[in-house]
Amino acid sequence: MATRTQAREVVAQLLYAYGSGNDGITNFIEEILSEQKIKNAQSEFAKALFNGVLEHLEEIDLRIKHQIKNWDFERIGDMERAILRLGVYEILFSKTDKAIVINEALEITKNFSNEASTKFINGILDGIAKNATLSVESIKEALEEAQKQKEQQQKEQKESQNVGNAESAKKDSTKRDNNIKKKGAKDFKNKESKSFKNSRKSNFKQSNFKNKKDSTFKKAEK
């Protein structure tokens, strides 16, 4: 005969399939439980857990999001999320001792995930158990405030990045202008030097011609 631990494990797998997009899994609960040898009282227990999670899914996910704080809910693995949903449901809506619920969740996690996930789930479920008396409304308000702060931070980071890009572009522009000015001055200097040389050369020629003219004129006078 199957145990409640085994029933929970099958429910976690059903929730994994459901959370992965297989909504039609709900039509095969009886068949799957039978195949997994989950029968009689344990079958009723498993169906109650599965249906209970789906019925309270919105609140369950809100409490998980509230507890993980800066961690993105969508980044949680599908199996880990399924185990969390099952654990949170039992903590909030069943009479089972919270310590037992968390321990059962951790045993399931060990079978399907790694040590890091086990520690992660332990911390989340423990936090939710301690804050189980928080109202849904207060959790929603806290999540909305956290979202506003996140959006404000993103806005400030974007503005800071834009300012940084503008300053960088300004520096690049200034550097480019300085390079252009230096190049222009160098070219002008070269042209000026060449012009001066040409002028000096012309003057030299004119001077020679003048000297020759003067010499010819002097000879003519003699």
ABEGO torsion letter per residue (X at the ends): XBBAAAAAAAAAAAAAAAAAGBAAAAAAAAAAAAAAGBBEAAAAAAAAAAAAAAAAAAAAAAAAAAAAEABBAAABBAAAAAAAAAAAAAAAABABBAAAAAAAAAAAAAAABBAAAAAAAAAAAAAAAAAAABBAAAAAAAAAAAAAAAAAAAAAAAAAAAAAAAAAAAAAAAAAAAAAAAAAAAAAAAAAAAAAAAAAAAAAAAAAAAAAAAAAAAAAAX
